């Protein structure tokens, strides 16, 4: 209960930097250039936000919305989400804005939908010079802040036979960018008939989404 009250307090106070419509938390999909399908899976955010609403006291707006990094609207959302299967390109100006967003307290979650890894790592090096994507240990608090994931990132979809991994970029000790690789939990947020995930896998992915949101709002 104390954890949930803390979350509500942080949502209210965070609105000074990231005002949300009607005081409700909403995820914004990050649009990017380069040819990757940044827009795929548009039921993902509404479904995970509905699950958050059902299992916490966080007030949410469970709708799909997207934002262009070049727009000032990006600073209205404390949580940006990006995914895709292909190339990603940020201009120097876009990279500067994304870095400033993260430095101001924003959180970027990127989920490799199998195909964007090389481009994502290249762009992060450009945007955050001198910082590395470091793998988070299994005992990192985010993996147990609401639901327990003793092995770190859950494996939602198997493609290449590699273990799932979660990486982060830290700014002043705060996890500002989180990246899931060889795991694809966001596909588990989609409508159940999209990928035909077993109910247990889908529940696992949705619970993982709750952990991400709770962590982003309380750290």
N, C-alpha and C positions, 0 to 999 in steps of 0.2 A: 504493500500500500504506500509506504513512504517513497518507493521508487516511482510509482505512478504520479503521486503528488508533485514530486520533483520535476517530472516530465512536463506536467501541465504548467508549472511555474516557469520553466524555461521557454516553453512555447510562447507564453504571454510576454516575457521580457525580451525574447529574441525578435519580436515583431518590430522593434524600433529599427533594426537593420533590414529585416526581411518581412515587410508587412504582407499578410495573407488576407485574401478575400474573406470577409465575415469572421475573421479570427480563426479560421480553420487551416490545418496543415494540408499542403498539396505538393505533390511531386511534379516537377516540370521535366519533360523530355528535352534533352539538348540536341538541337539541330546542328549538323556539321556538313561541310562540303567534302568532296573527294570521291563520291560515288557509292559509298557504303549506305546500306538501307537503315538509316537512323530511325525511321518511322515504323519499323516492323513491330508487330505484337501490341496493338493499341488497347487491348483489354488488360494488359499487365498491371499498369499503375492503378486503374480503378479497382481491380480485384484485390491487390495487396492492401490498398487503403481500406477497402471494405472489411478485410480480415483484421486490420489494425483496429478499426472501429468496434468490431465485435468482441475483441479480446483485450482491449485496454480502454482507458477513459480519455484517450486523445481525440480531440475533435478534428475530423478530416473532411476534405472535399474530394470525394471519390470520383473524379472525372479525369479524362485524358486531356492533357494540355502540353504544348511544346513551346520552346523559347529559343530565339536566336541569340547567340552570345553577343552580337553587336547591338542588341536592344537593351535599354536600361531596365526593361522588365525582368531581366535575369536576376536583378538584385531584390526582386519580390519573393524569391523562392529560396528557402534555406537548404533545399535538397534538389540537386540536379541528377538526372539519370541518363546514361547513354549506353547504347548497345548497337549491334549490327554485325554483318558478315564480311565487310570489305574495307575499303580504304577510308582514311580519315585525313583531312587537311584543315589546319587552322592557320589563318594568316598571322603575321606578326602582331597586328592590332588585336585580333581575336584572342591570340594566346596571352597577350598582356591583360586583357579584360578577364579571362578565365583565371589567371593567376591572382589578380586583384580580388576577384570574387572569393577565391579560396582563402586569401589572406584576411579578408574581412569577416571570416567565420563561416562561409558557405561550405557545403559538403558535396562532392562529386562522387557518385557511384557509377562505375563502368563495368558492364558485364559482357565479356567476349562471347558472342553468339557463334563461335567457331569461324574465324576468318579475319578478325580485326586486330589480332595481337601485335603483329609487326608494326602496323601503322600507329596503333595506340601508344606503344612504347616509344616510337620515334617522336611523336608529337609531345609526349610528356617530357622527354629530354629537352626538347626545344622550349617548352613553356616553363619548366622548373630546372634551369641549369644548376648543376652542382648537387641536385637531389636525385636519389635513386628510388625506384620502386622496390621496397624491401618486403620479403615474405613475412607475414604475421605468424607468430607461434600459435600453436593450438590452444594455449592457455591465455591468449589475449582476451581481455574482459568482454569484448564485443560478442564473442562466441558463447557467452553465458549470461548476458545481461537480462534476458527474459527467458529464452529457451536455451537448453544446453546442447552445444555441438562440440563434443569432446575431440572430434577429429577435424575441427575447423570447418571450412566450406563444405556443404553437402554436394554430392554428385547427383545432379538432376538428369543430365543427358550424357550418355557415353558416346564419344565419337572416335577418339584416337587411342584409347587405352592408357592414358596418362592420369596421374593423380590430380585431383582438384587442388587449386592453390588460391590463396588470397593475398594480395599485395597492397601496400599502402605507401603514400607520400605524406610525410609529416611536416607541418609548419608550426614552429615554436612549440613542439611537443604534442601538437594536436593532429589527429588523423584527419587530413583534409581531402585526400583522394583515396578511394578504395576500389580495387580492381579484382574481379574474380575471373579465373582462367581455368579452362578444362572442367567446368562445372555447370555453368549456364542456369543458375537458379531462377533468373527472371522468366525463362520459358515456362517454369512451373507456376508462375503467376497467371499465365494466360488462361482463357476459358478452357474447361476440361476437355472439350472435343477438338481443340486445336492440335495438340501434340499427343493426345491419348496417354498422358502420363498416368501411372497407377495412382490411386487416391493417396497412398502413403507418401509417395514422392512429392505429390503436389502439396500435401499438408506440410511436409518438411520444408519445401521451398517457401511457402507462405510464412511459416514460423521464422525462417531465416530472414525474410523481409522485415518482419517485426523487429528483430534484433537490430538490423541496420538502421531502421528509422528511430528506434529508441536511442541507439548510440549517437546518431547524428544530432538529435535534439538535446541530448543531455551531456555532451562533451564539447 
